[in-house]
Structure formats: C-alpha cells, structure tokens
C-alpha cells in the first residue's frame, strides 16, 4: 500500500493499550495474574481508594502471597488493594504501533465523549511525532485527539468475525482455521456474519477445504423464548388434556385412554 501511494512512507511510533484477553474475569481477582508494567483501566472507580471511573494506573508490584497489587496512578500517587474488592477493571498491556497517514485503524474501546463505537473503523488523515491524530470515519465525520487521550487504537485491516458485525466492506477475505478453532467459533453463525460483510465479493481461505462446508453448516443459534414457548405449547396442551381425562375418570369410574 505504501508502494502504491495509498499509505504514506513516513511512520510514527505511538504507544497503545491492548487488552490482555487471556485474563478472565475470575483471573482478575488474583494479584498473581498481574504483571509489572500492566496498565489497569477502571470503568467504575472506587470511593474507598479514591480512584475515579475512567482512570488508569500502572502495576508496580504484585504480591501473590497477600493477594495485593500496588499501582502508580497518573498523579504519581501509589494505591494498593486486594483485587477481589474492585469491580469494573480491565488489564491492558502497552504496545507500540507504527501508524502512517492513510492507514486504516479501528477503535478497541468505545468513547462517549468522541461518540466512537467499539471496533468502529476510520482512516488516518494526519499524524505527527507528538501522537496528534486526525481521523475520518466512513460516514465523513472527522475527529482529532492525542493518542494519550485515547490509546485504544489498532490497525483496521483485519478483525474478528464478532467485531465485524455491523461493518461493511466492498470485498472481504475470510480466514477459517478448523484446527485452531472449535465448533463454538467455526459454525453457521461465523459463515453468515463473515460472508455478509462483503458488498461485492467474499473469499474464504481455509486449511481444510473438504470439511469446510460441514463445519460452516453447524447450527449453534440459540432458540428465542418465543420459539421455545411455541414448541412447549403442544406438550402443555397434551398434559392438560390428559389431566382433564384423568379427573373425569376419577369421577365416572370409567377407563379413559389418552
């Protein structure tokens, strides 16, 4: 893309935050799961520790024995607590990204102030060595900010099928690895969401072409409450009918066959 002039040759290195997806909600309750240098984001905050919602702090120590983490806040103050006491916490790892003018990027966290949705795509119109960015969305709306104000930014050339819901592109390339992903990932839902993102064309790349059709035909859609109630209604009617006949039998002494 740089050779064709679609992306500028000048690259600017910026620091972004990438969520540690391997840490589950249960893992976040234990100090041993945190690493020195991790960045913790607070969506709820804590009155006890004076942490405000939307604040970030960096892990300085993780005491697994006492189950306490010590972090340095943006104002330089230290705070130490038992991670089981706090909720609405996300653990990030700092990463470097080299962005250029013309690069396609995506937001990895929603931002209400800038009216940005999670996984929304945009194109970089301007960037400098200070981390100042100007982005333009596909709708035509443009925003400007410094990467320190919103470090939740990544390349927008590829995304998961789940993240791509609601997005549309002229052409899509779909990677399906049946060996690395089980039925919870490779199924009819994946096929529908991924293929329907392409306006004109969709190409699927896979390691197992012979069994791809079978794998993408697996139905994992959950029944709605309305659909389930419709299935149960004939059974309920049958049980009510049987109960009524049984009561009639008790009154008349006659045998009734349902």
Secondary structure by P-SEA (a helix, b strand, c coil): cccccccccbbbbbbbbbcccccccccccccccccccbbbbbccccccccccccbbbbbccccccccbbbbbccccbbbbbccccccbbbbbbbbbbbbcccbbbbbccccccccccccbbbbbcccccccbbbbbccccbbbbbcccccccccccccccccccccccccbbbbbbbccccccccccaaaaaaaaaccccbbbbbbccccaaaaaaacccccccaaaaaaaaaaaaaaaaaaaaaaaaaaaccccccc
